[in-house]
Amino acid sequence: MAVMPLEMAPAGMPANAASSVTERRLHPALVITVALFFLWGMANNLNDILIAQFRKAFTLSDFGTSFVQQVFYLGYFLFAIPASMMLRRYGYKAGIVTGLLLYGGGALLFYPAALASAYQLFLAALFVIAAGLAFLETSANPLMTEFGDPATAARRLNWAQAANPLGAITGILIGRNFILSGIEHDERTLATMGEAARSAFYKAEVQAVATPYVVIAIVVLLFAAAAALVSFPGSSTHGGHDGQTGSFRDILRRPRVVGAMAAQFFYVGAQVGLWSFTIRYAQANVGMAERSGADALFVSLLLFSTGRFLGTALMARVPPVRLLAIFAAVSLALAIVAGTIGGRIGLYAMVSASFFMSIQFPTIFALGVEGLGSLRRVGSSLIIMTIIGGAALTALMGLVSDLAGIATAMLVPAFGFAVVMAFAIWCIRTREADQFRELS
């Protein structure tokens, strides 16, 4: 069903009545859009469980497990621009339905991958899921900025993103309770096991991931069916050409967008790296079991969710860009503690950093697309592409961990937070300079 724009309201209908009709028609789209943040939060943080599980099931090094995130975020990188092209031609609905179908299809591929006990097939399935998430994030982030007043876009996007850590927490709970077995054999125990017993252990660990992902696939495909039946902003019977024009060259001439791309690259790399290696850090530095490490990750996500709600509320009093600078600075300090002190203090610092990471992604995104107008969807796709930082920095952390230890690897996300802080400070100074020129 097409959205009825106000200027096309029936003759005699008051403007406020037409607005009310339009808002009611968009309520289902708003609910589905917010749910998307939950769904991809769940997928992203299940990867943190998969890293621990695959390290055990396939006897991988830290760098070897980093391929989970490398392949995942490569999917984001490669499909962000095709997603943007689809949005510009066909509108938000097409992008969201396509993304959900790819997400559900990739999750279903976990079943044959488990039967084959092949790490490469799991990576292929994760790539398909990530391709779907690229469509969803390229659609949902700018869509939330179009549901209301552009002046409150950063707050609105942060509120919608509050569903993301709830999905992340759900993913960790699913992984902890239905994927991680709690059985951890050291090398000596494995060496004394018979070949049949050892093979059965590895097979059981691999197949543990299949059922949760099949259930997720069913839920996601049901959302795809629901999205296909409702109207979205920018949808029309004539496609998605609703004034969203402009080229990538136009976008790259805007320093704010380029700065947001750099900040998002390093922020996502820092966030993904910290969470990907939380369980490993807890095992290596504190001597925790894998499920206890998963509990530390769970606490991280609770803090992240709390920080998202409190941080968004603070934006009513503190400008989002200033809050971004403060939160990035604290995250930087905590990551340095995790990388230099280690032990329980380092783990506590690492977990605490999640509270201050909470508002960074949506605030960077909102600052990047601010004032873009018809270039918003193009700018959105370029910022989503920079999520490839999750692959790059996680791979670097895995390499540093293998060479110098997991604690030292935490200095990699520390550098990422430094870049975010620098971007926020630059935005503050740019705005102050603009205001000074206006007063002059």
C-alpha positions as semicolon CSV with decimal commas, in nm:
position;residue;x (nm);y (nm);z (nm)
1;M;0,000;0,000;0,000
2;A;0,140;0,338;-0,096
3;V;0,200;0,608;0,164
4;M;-0,042;0,898;0,111
5;P;0,160;1,220;0,118
6;L;-0,004;1,520;0,279
7;E;-0,028;1,712;-0,044
8;M;-0,230;1,425;-0,192
9;A;-0,483;1,406;0,090
10;P;-0,848;1,391;-0,018
11;A;-1,013;1,727;-0,091
12;G;-1,159;1,884;0,220
13;M;-0,944;1,685;0,464
14;P;-0,764;1,918;0,713
15;A;-0,382;1,911;0,708
16;N;-0,361;1,781;1,066
17;A;-0,610;1,503;0,986
18;A;-0,407;1,402;0,680
19;S;-0,092;1,402;0,893
20;S;-0,263;1,177;1,149
21;V;-0,367;0,932;0,878
22;T;-0,012;0,919;0,742
23;E;0,138;0,866;1,088
24;R;-0,101;0,579;1,160
25;R;-0,011;0,414;0,833
26;L;0,359;0,439;0,918
27;H;0,330;0,293;1,270
28;P;0,384;-0,068;1,149
29;A;0,687;0,047;0,948
30;L;0,830;0,221;1,256
31;V;0,784;-0,092;1,469
32;I;0,952;-0,312;1,206
33;T;1,237;-0,063;1,161
34;V;1,312;-0,054;1,534
35;A;1,295;-0,436;1,540
36;L;1,568;-0,445;1,275
37;F;1,811;-0,287;1,522
38;F;1,732;-0,573;1,761
39;L;1,778;-0,839;1,493
40;W;2,117;-0,727;1,370
41;G;2,239;-0,668;1,727
42;M;2,163;-1,034;1,794
43;A;2,352;-1,146;1,482
44;N;2,654;-0,927;1,550
45;N;2,706;-1,045;1,907
46;L;2,644;-1,410;1,837
47;N;2,971;-1,380;1,646
48;D;3,148;-1,322;1,979
49;I;3,017;-1,659;2,097
50;L;3,106;-1,823;1,766
51;I;3,467;-1,705;1,800
52;A;3,500;-1,888;2,132
53;Q;3,312;-2,191;2,003
54;F;3,502;-2,225;1,675
55;R;3,836;-2,175;1,851
56;K;3,756;-2,486;2,053
57;A;3,576;-2,691;1,788
58;F;3,828;-2,631;1,508
59;T;4,141;-2,575;1,728
60;L;4,211;-2,230;1,583
61;S;4,458;-1,957;1,680
62;D;4,335;-1,609;1,777
63;F;4,413;-1,488;1,425
64;G;4,228;-1,790;1,283
65;T;3,916;-1,708;1,481
66;S;3,932;-1,348;1,359
67;F;3,815;-1,470;1,017
68;V;3,464;-1,484;1,167
69;Q;3,464;-1,106;1,189
70;Q;3,676;-1,053;0,877
71;V;3,427;-1,236;0,655
72;F;3,129;-1,088;0,836
73;Y;3,234;-0,727;0,795
74;L;3,360;-0,788;0,442
75;G;2,997;-0,866;0,360
76;Y;2,895;-0,529;0,500
77;F;3,164;-0,356;0,296
78;L;3,082;-0,520;-0,036
79;F;2,704;-0,486;-0,017
80;A;2,661;-0,136;0,128
81;I;2,677;0,037;-0,213
82;P;2,447;-0,216;-0,387
83;A;2,206;-0,161;-0,098
84;S;2,222;0,214;-0,151
85;M;2,155;0,171;-0,523
86;M;1,851;-0,043;-0,447
87;L;1,719;0,213;-0,200
88;R;1,756;0,496;-0,449
89;R;1,574;0,303;-0,720
90;Y;1,311;0,104;-0,529
91;G;1,281;0,262;-0,183
92;Y;1,322;0,149;0,176
93;K;1,081;-0,145;0,163
94;A;1,280;-0,324;-0,109
95;G;1,603;-0,281;0,086
96;I;1,455;-0,407;0,411
97;V;1,283;-0,711;0,259
98;T;1,597;-0,805;0,063
99;G;1,810;-0,770;0,374
100;L;1,582;-0,990;0,582
101;L;1,570;-1,259;0,313
102;L;1,951;-1,269;0,294
103;Y;1,980;-1,271;0,675
104;G;1,732;-1,560;0,706
105;G;1,891;-1,751;0,419
106;G;2,239;-1,718;0,566
107;A;2,119;-1,840;0,905
108;L;1,963;-2,147;0,740
109;L;2,302;-2,227;0,582
110;F;2,437;-2,299;0,931
111;Y;2,255;-2,634;0,920
112;P;2,446;-2,786;0,622
113;A;2,767;-2,623;0,749
114;A;2,723;-2,805;1,081
115;L;2,651;-3,135;0,908
116;A;2,969;-3,097;0,704
117;S;3,170;-2,974;1,008
118;A;3,341;-2,724;0,776
119;Y;3,471;-2,391;0,909
120;Q;3,475;-2,249;0,556
121;L;3,102;-2,317;0,510
122;F;3,024;-2,138;0,834
123;L;3,223;-1,841;0,707
124;A;3,023;-1,847;0,382
125;A;2,697;-1,850;0,581
126;L;2,816;-1,555;0,789
127;F;2,902;-1,367;0,470
128;V;2,544;-1,411;0,344
129;I;2,404;-1,293;0,680
130;A;2,632;-0,989;0,668
131;A;2,519;-0,908;0,315
132;G;2,164;-0,898;0,447
133;L;2,262;-0,680;0,741
134;A;2,429;-0,434;0,502
135;F;2,089;-0,384;0,336
136;L;1,918;-0,351;0,674
137;E;2,161;-0,101;0,823
138;T;2,183;0,104;0,503
139;S;1,802;0,122;0,513
140;A;1,717;0,154;0,882
141;N;1,970;0,414;0,996
142;P;1,873;0,688;0,747
143;L;1,507;0,581;0,766
144;M;1,496;0,666;1,138
145;T;1,624;1,015;1,056
146;E;1,330;1,057;0,815
147;F;1,055;0,961;1,061
148;G;1,053;1,306;1,221
149;D;1,217;1,645;1,270
150;P;1,576;1,653;1,131
151;A;1,682;1,862;1,433
152;T;1,621;1,565;1,665
153;A;1,760;1,299;1,430
154;A;2,058;1,209;1,657
155;R;1,834;1,152;1,960
156;R;1,576;0,961;1,756
157;L;1,842;0,736;1,606
158;N;1,990;0,674;1,951
159;W;1,648;0,575;2,087
160;A;1,598;0,332;1,798
161;Q;1,951;0,200;1,848
162;A;1,855;0,120;2,208
163;A;1,694;-0,192;2,063
164;N;2,037;-0,295;1,933
165;P;2,199;-0,382;2,270
166;L;1,881;-0,566;2,370
167;G;1,932;-0,783;2,063
168;A;2,299;-0,817;2,151
169;I;2,211;-0,934;2,502
170;T;1,965;-1,185;2,356
171;G;2,238;-1,313;2,124
172;I;2,480;-1,363;2,413
173;L;2,215;-1,545;2,618
174;I;2,134;-1,772;2,323
175;G;2,502;-1,843;2,270
176;R;2,583;-1,899;2,635
177;N;2,293;-2,134;2,702
178;F;2,247;-2,314;2,369
179;I;2,589;-2,307;2,197
180;L;2,864;-2,305;2,462
181;S;2,869;-2,646;2,628
182;G;3,096;-2,552;2,918
183;I;3,313;-2,852;2,834
184;E;3,675;-2,742;2,798
185;H;3,946;-3,003;2,746
186;D;4,308;-2,896;2,766
187;E;4,566;-3,028;2,518
188;R;4,682;-3,302;2,757
189;T;4,326;-3,435;2,802
190;L;4,260;-3,427;2,429
191;A;4,585;-3,615;2,364
192;T;4,481;-3,896;2,599
193;M;4,136;-3,935;2,441
194;G;4,076;-4,201;2,181
195;E;4,032;-4,091;1,820
196;A;3,660;-4,175;1,822
197;A;3,596;-3,986;2,149
198;R;3,795;-3,686;2,030
199;S;3,608;-3,675;1,697
200;A;3,273;-3,704;1,875
201;F;3,366;-3,413;2,102
202;Y;3,458;-3,188;1,810
203;K;3,149;-3,292;1,615
204;A;2,916;-3,215;1,907
205;E;3,074;-2,871;1,953
206;V;3,031;-2,787;1,585
207;Q;2,671;-2,907;1,561
208;A;2,569;-2,709;1,872
209;V;2,544;-2,394;1,658
210;A;2,293;-2,533;1,406
211;T;1,960;-2,531;1,594
212;P;1,981;-2,174;1,733
213;Y;2,053;-2,038;1,386
214;V;1,768;-2,231;1,224
215;V;1,526;-2,083;1,482
216;I;1,667;-1,736;1,415
217;A;1,618;-1,790;1,042
218;I;1,249;-1,869;1,091
219;V;1,194;-1,554;1,300
220;V;1,379;-1,334;1,050
221;L;1,186;-1,472;0,752
222;L;0,859;-1,400;0,933
223;F;0,974;-1,038;0,969
224;A;1,049;-1,032;0,596
225;A;0,691;-1,137;0,524
226;A;0,556;-0,868;0,757
227;A;0,778;-0,598;0,602
228;A;0,650;-0,687;0,257
229;L;0,293;-0,608;0,367
230;V;0,337;-0,258;0,518
231;S;0,412;0,091;0,383
232;F;0,740;0,273;0,447
233;P;0,840;0,638;0,401
234;G;0,966;0,693;0,049
235;S;0,760;0,403;-0,087
236;S;0,533;0,466;-0,378
237;T;0,381;0,289;-0,669
238;H;0,640;0,461;-0,884
239;G;0,945;0,328;-0,705
240;G;1,185;0,495;-0,469
241;H;1,277;0,814;-0,657
242;D;1,173;1,057;-0,388
243;G;1,429;1,327;-0,435
244;Q;1,722;1,113;-0,321
245;T;1,974;1,214;-0,585
246;G;2,345;1,287;-0,592
247;S;2,665;1,096;-0,654
248;F;2,936;0,944;-0,438
249;R;3,172;1,212;-0,568
250;D;2,940;1,478;-0,426
251;I;2,948;1,307;-0,087
252;L;3,326;1,272;-0,073
253;R;3,363;1,649;-0,116
254;R;3,203;1,697;0,227
255;P;3,462;1,690;0,508
256;R;3,202;1,601;0,774
257;V;3,103;1,282;0,590
258;V;3,465;1,179;0,530
259;G;3,542;1,241;0,897
260;A;3,240;1,034;1,001
261;M;3,356;0,752;0,775
262;A;3,699;0,747;0,941
263;A;3,550;0,768;1,291
264;Q;3,300;0,491;1,218
265;F;3,571;0,266;1,073
266;F;3,777;0,288;1,391
267;Y;3,481;0,287;1,629
268;V;3,329;-0,031;1,485
269;G;3,673;-0,192;1,483
270;A;3,722;-0,100;1,850
271;Q;3,376;-0,222;1,955
272;V;3,390;-0,547;1,762
273;G;3,746;-0,614;1,874
274;L;3,671;-0,562;2,242
275;W;3,364;-0,784;2,239
276;S;3,516;-1,049;2,012
277;F;3,803;-1,111;2,253
278;T;3,629;-1,056;2,588
279;I;3,589;-1,429;2,651
280;R;3,946;-1,494;2,537
281;Y;4,076;-1,210;2,760
282;A;3,889;-1,349;3,061
283;Q;4,030;-1,697;2,999
284;A;4,390;-1,589;2,942
285;N;4,423;-1,307;3,198
286;V;4,187;-1,410;3,476
287;G;4,167;-1,789;3,433
288;M;3,790;-1,790;3,382
289;A;3,599;-2,073;3,214
290;E;3,431;-1,999;2,880
291;R;3,085;-1,957;3,032
292;S;3,220;-1,720;3,296
293;G;3,383;-1,526;3,015
294;A;3,047;-1,516;2,840
295;D;2,900;-1,377;3,162
296;A;3,156;-1,095;3,149
297;L;3,047;-1,026;2,791
298;F;2,684;-1,030;2,907
299;V;2,762;-0,766;3,172
300;S;2,936;-0,561;2,901
301;L;2,619;-0,561;2,696
302;L;2,402;-0,472;2,995
303;L;2,626;-0,171;3,054
304;F;2,613;-0,089;2,683
305;S;2,232;-0,097;2,690
306;T;2,220;0,116;3,007
307;G;2,461;0,364;2,855
308;R;2,247;0,390;2,543
309;F;1,936;0,485;2,742
310;L;2,113;0,721;2,982
311;G;2,328;0,874;2,711
312;T;2,030;0,940;2,487
313;A;1,845;1,101;2,777
314;L;2,150;1,319;2,847
315;M;2,134;1,451;2,492
316;A;1,838;1,663;2,599
317;R;2,086;1,862;2,812
318;V;2,425;1,802;2,651
319;P;2,483;1,842;2,276
320;P;2,533;1,495;2,120
321;V;2,871;1,588;1,971
322;R;3,008;1,694;2,313
323;L;2,877;1,376;2,473
324;L;3,048;1,178;2,196
325;A;3,381;1,345;2,276
326;I;3,345;1,269;2,649
327;F;3,239;0,907;2,603
328;A;3,516;0,841;2,349
329;A;3,777;0,987;2,586
330;V;3,664;0,762;2,874
331;S;3,657;0,457;2,643
332;L;4,013;0,541;2,537
333;A;4,132;0,554;2,899
334;L;3,963;0,223;2,990
335;A;4,104;0,044;2,685
336;I;4,453;0,162;2,780
337;V;4,401;0,018;3,130
338;A;4,290;-0,315;2,979
339;G;4,594;-0,317;2,752
340;T;4,859;-0,222;3,007
341;I;4,748;-0,348;3,350
342;G;4,569;-0,673;3,260
343;G;4,426;-0,916;3,514
344;R;4,093;-0,852;3,681
345;I;4,145;-0,477;3,676
346;G;4,198;-0,493;3,302
347;L;3,886;-0,707;3,257
348;Y;3,679;-0,466;3,468
349;A;3,805;-0,175;3,258
350;M;3,731;-0,363;2,937
351;V;3,377;-0,442;3,051
352;S;3,318;-0,087;3,177
353;A;3,418;0,059;2,841
354;S;3,095;-0,079;2,694
355;F;2,891;0,178;2,887
356;F;3,077;0,459;2,713
357;M;3,072;0,292;2,371
358;S;2,693;0,297;2,379
359;I;2,610;0,621;2,198
360;Q;2,909;0,634;1,967
361;F;2,788;0,452;1,654
362;P;2,449;0,628;1,614
363;T;2,592;0,968;1,707
364;I;2,875;0,940;1,454
365;F;2,622;0,827;1,195
366;A;2,380;1,112;1,267
367;L;2,662;1,368;1,254
368;G;2,777;1,223;0,923
369;V;2,439;1,245;0,746
370;E;2,338;1,574;0,910
371;G;2,235;1,831;0,651
372;L;2,284;1,596;0,354
373;G;1,924;1,627;0,233
374;S;1,894;1,442;-0,098
375;L;2,238;1,287;-0,048
376;R;2,136;1,111;0,276
377;R;2,102;0,759;0,138
378;V;2,427;0,781;-0,057
379;G;2,608;0,914;0,250
380;S;2,451;0,642;0,462
381;S;2,584;0,366;0,238
382;L;2,938;0,504;0,253
383;I;2,928;0,525;0,633
384;I;2,790;0,170;0,651
385;M;3,077;0,055;0,426
386;T;3,323;0,168;0,692
387;I;3,191;-0,106;0,919
388;I;3,471;-0,303;0,749
389;G;3,674;-0,166;1,040
390;G;3,525;-0,452;1,239
391;A;3,719;-0,692;1,017
392;A;4,040;-0,492;0,994
393;L;4,091;-0,413;1,361
394;T;3,979;-0,757;1,481
395;A;4,230;-0,922;1,247
396;L;4,501;-0,686;1,374
397;M;4,406;-0,766;1,734
398;G;4,424;-1,140;1,664
399;L;4,768;-1,098;1,512
400;V;4,893;-0,883;1,803
401;S;4,747;-1,134;2,050
402;D;4,930;-1,426;1,888
403;L;5,257;-1,228;1,893
404;A;5,240;-1,032;2,221
405;G;4,940;-1,154;2,421
406;I;4,571;-1,073;2,436
407;A;4,618;-0,787;2,685
408;T;4,850;-0,597;2,452
409;A;4,596;-0,640;2,173
410;M;4,360;-0,409;2,364
411;L;4,577;-0,113;2,263
412;V;4,437;-0,151;1,910
413;P;4,081;-0,045;2,012
414;A;4,238;0,227;2,229
415;F;4,369;0,388;1,910
416;G;4,022;0,353;1,756
417;F;3,863;0,550;2,039
418;A;4,131;0,818;1,999
419;V;4,019;0,866;1,638
420;V;3,655;0,899;1,745
421;M;3,747;1,155;2,008
422;A;3,943;1,354;1,750
423;F;3,645;1,352;1,513
424;A;3,410;1,476;1,786
425;I;3,648;1,756;1,884
426;W;3,684;1,857;1,518
427;C;3,303;1,871;1,482
428;I;3,276;2,088;1,794
429;R;3,540;2,331;1,671
430;T;3,388;2,344;1,323
431;R;3,045;2,428;1,463
432;E;3,186;2,692;1,693
433;A;3,375;2,848;1,401
434;D;3,057;2,850;1,191
435;Q;2,862;3,016;1,473
436;F;3,137;3,278;1,513
437;R;3,123;3,359;1,143
438;E;2,742;3,392;1,158
439;L;2,769;3,636;1,452
440;S;3,034;3,834;1,267
